[in-house]
Amino acid sequence: MTPPAILHIGPGAFHRAHQAVYAADLIEAGHPEARIREMCLFPPRIAEALDAQSGAYHVLFRDGVNEELQRITSICEVLDEPDEDFLSDPALRLVTMTLTEKGYCHIPGTRRLDPMAIAADLNDPLHPRTGIGWLALGLVRRQEAGLPGLTLASCDNIPANGRLLEAVLSEFVSQAWPVLSDWLAKNVTFPVSMVDRIVPRVDEEAARAIAQVAGATDMLGVAAEPFGQWVLENDFALPIPPLEKVGVQIVADVRPYEVMKHRILNGAQTALAHLGALSGFETSYQAASDPVMGHWLARFCAAQAKTLTCPLGENLDAYVRTTLERLRNPHIRHPLVQIGTDSSFKLGQRIVEAAVCHLDGPEAELYALTIAAWMQYNTGRTVNGAPIPVSDPLAERFRQIDLHADGDTEALVAGFLELDLFEGDLRRHQSFRERLVTLCAALERQSPRDLMMAAELSTTGLER
Ligand code: CS2
């Protein structure tokens, strides 16, 4: 049997519905080396479930009209308890990973290691607990075995993910394994990648649908949209399996693709997460298909698109149209609370960077409402005072801002604007700040949807 050339760290639902599907397609196209060895750092461990299902699971692709079931067998081995030689296989060509934002152990907004998050691995680098610690140990053993370098590709939805991985791993190695530093710099590459597919967590309905079409319960099954994109920077230490044969775009510069995705698709999702939740919706599908919110969202996406450089081979109008259709897919019921989680990490790259381009223009109102809704959401109260479960690394800071403001909306807005993520022109823009105060005050009594409706009526009125 051809040994696997790919090792992936973190086989969660997103990976199983994205990279593992590309690998399955490539195997199907005659490249058995595209099989994947998985490494689980944290529960849920998948080895037992995969074994019980003879190494297969299903992805149910649903576009709202049609369903298509794909049986995936690209995962050939799972290391639930990895050993330190996990990177010492001569057949290994590509390491991919989905570690989540927190898995990079960095200080948010920077590419520097957070000393607290990495402390245990620095004290005991032979028994790592984090992905960063494991990669360093694995590379030490690989270098000792006289093997060539490797390509480490982050597949997390983080801007310039490869640069972040390179920075934190190099910093960790310089402290924990200084003898490896030089080899790492010369032999390991860290391509940036943009990955896209909406994969909500599997709810009961999705699990039932998968079981029904697959004919049996599937503990690793995932329901996802058919849309998928993977853009990978052309920077490989060794030749990798030819992923371009199954639609992976290998390009010199991933950034324009990444910014397009973060602003248009992810920006729309994050805007809906707060505007929608405060308007009483539970999923992005419900919010995006509501006529009032849907109309507003189309204008918002068009405003986001105006801030972009169009990547090669893309068409921004078409991308906006596809995004709106994707969000209206009735089978992809992405919970707004899931998207609203960790929003302090997301708001900057998805919304604030673009808002800065519109501060003086007619679209400023769209951004003021989006950011005001984010602020209101993070006070932990909906319009009628019902609690919102805020799940964010800054949740305690948000609570303090709200407490300190003590009902004074100007103080509330000022408190939020002090956060690092608003560093720059937006914070200093007087009329935008005033809009935020007015809208935050309005959101104490009215839902964002009510405000959108009122704004629409007044514009139509004016036009007449
Ligand atoms: C979502 C993303 O939860 C979120 O933050 O916006 O997971 C989104 O669904 C993916 O980036 C789509 O590729």
Residues whose N, C-alpha, C, O or C-beta is under 5 A from the ligand:
A	BS01	CS2	N157 V195 D196 R197 I198 V199 N266 Q269 Q338 I339
